[in-house]
């Protein structure tokens, strides 16, 4: 299993993503964390395409809404790409869209086979943790029902064993939700990785690195 989990895009470690993924090629960009904000959806996609292209990648949108209740079709679509890029937004909306498409079942299987590399930042990183409790301080769970038509799910995919707190001390978190969430997790004894916007968590087989 190969994972690149960041607070914001590549963090300060674009070179480590390149080492993990190999020669730059096609990238499936999943922007569904923005599904509750349709007016900003296209600009969010563009904002990720530009830096990916600058690094030599060829990004293409893979919209999980096109695969609702079609996991048998989603799996071969994902297998076409050596790298999956899952952007930030609302973690609860992203989790719901993974469930509706069956990506929450398909993706762990593909990662176990080492069929692709998963790169995700902010919501895309938090999705892979054991559960999403605490993220409601910054992401609104109430956006799930109107955007996805289902109830909010509070479990993550459990592919890493710590929760992730992105944007610690970041201009992207002007209300300092991250710092307060880190304090809450520490007080409750909950294992977590606090990440500044330079930080990343890298999993490469049995090796795990936290570059915070």
Buried (B, 14 or more C-beta within 10 A) or exposed (E): BBBBBBBBBBBBBBEBBBEBBEEBEEBBBBBBBBBBBEEEBEEBBEEBBEEBEEEEBEBEBBBBEEBBEBBEBBBEBBEEBBBBBBBBBBBBBBBBBBBBBBBBBBBBEBBEEEBBBBBBBBBBBBBBBBBBBBBBEBBBBEBBBEBBEEEBBEEBBEBBEBBBBBBBBBEBBEEEBBBBBBEBBEEEEBEBBBBBBBBBBBBBEEEEEBBB
